[in-house]
Amino acid sequence: MLRTIISLPSELKNWIDNYSHINKKTAAETIRQAILEYKNRIEKSGDNSILSETSGIWRGRERDALEYIDKMRSEWE
């Protein structure tokens, strides 16, 4: 495992120390868990952001998606 140095405001450092003490963990373990959770959330939200950007893309169009797909496929033949 690699070591790194980070700078934190004293309030955050105190919170990490208190949380770690209550949960019987080291501060390093608390920080590792927080970073891993954050990473997983960001990676998961990447999938959701694509869905959000494309959601309702056919809303307001004159024809439905099936007609469009059939038309596109007929051009390939």
C-alpha positions as CSV (number, residue, x, y, z in Angstrom):
1,M,0.0,0.0,0.0
2,L,1.3,3.5,-0.8
3,R,1.5,6.3,1.7
4,T,0.4,9.8,1.0
5,I,0.2,13.1,2.8
6,I,-2.9,15.3,2.7
7,S,-3.7,18.6,4.2
8,L,-7.0,18.9,6.0
9,P,-8.7,21.6,8.0
10,S,-8.6,21.0,11.7
11,E,-12.4,20.5,12.0
12,L,-12.3,17.7,9.4
13,K,-9.3,16.1,11.0
14,N,-11.1,16.2,14.4
15,W,-14.2,14.7,12.8
16,I,-12.2,11.9,11.2
17,D,-10.5,11.1,14.5
18,N,-13.7,11.1,16.5
19,Y,-15.5,9.0,13.9
20,S,-12.6,6.5,13.8
21,H,-12.5,6.3,17.5
22,I,-16.2,5.6,17.8
23,N,-16.1,3.0,15.1
24,K,-12.8,1.4,16.3
25,K,-10.9,2.1,13.1
26,T,-7.8,4.0,12.3
27,A,-8.1,7.4,10.7
28,A,-6.3,5.9,7.6
29,E,-8.9,3.2,7.3
30,T,-11.7,5.7,7.6
31,I,-10.2,7.8,4.9
32,R,-9.6,4.8,2.6
33,Q,-13.3,3.8,3.0
34,A,-14.5,7.3,2.3
35,I,-12.4,7.6,-0.9
36,L,-13.5,4.1,-2.1
37,E,-17.1,5.0,-1.5
38,Y,-16.7,8.3,-3.3
39,K,-14.9,6.6,-6.2
40,N,-17.7,4.0,-6.5
41,R,-20.4,6.7,-6.4
42,I,-18.6,8.7,-9.1
43,E,-18.2,5.7,-11.4
44,K,-21.8,4.7,-10.9
45,S,-23.1,8.2,-11.6
46,G,-21.2,8.2,-14.8
47,D,-23.6,5.6,-16.1
48,N,-26.5,7.5,-14.8
49,S,-25.4,10.8,-16.4
50,I,-25.4,9.1,-19.8
51,L,-29.0,7.9,-19.1
52,S,-30.0,11.4,-17.9
53,E,-28.5,13.1,-21.0
54,T,-30.3,10.7,-23.4
55,S,-33.6,10.3,-21.5
56,G,-36.6,11.4,-23.5
57,I,-34.5,12.0,-26.6
58,W,-37.5,11.0,-28.8
59,R,-40.0,13.2,-26.9
60,G,-41.6,15.7,-29.3
61,R,-40.8,13.8,-32.5
62,E,-43.5,13.2,-35.1
63,R,-42.7,9.5,-35.5
64,D,-41.8,6.9,-33.0
65,A,-38.5,5.2,-32.6
66,L,-39.6,1.9,-34.2
67,E,-40.6,3.7,-37.4
68,Y,-37.3,5.4,-37.5
69,I,-35.4,2.2,-37.0
70,D,-37.4,0.4,-39.7
71,K,-36.7,3.3,-42.1
72,M,-32.9,3.2,-41.3
73,R,-32.8,-0.6,-41.8
74,S,-34.7,-0.5,-45.1
75,E,-31.9,1.9,-46.4
76,W,-29.3,-0.8,-45.8
77,E,-31.1,-3.4,-48.0
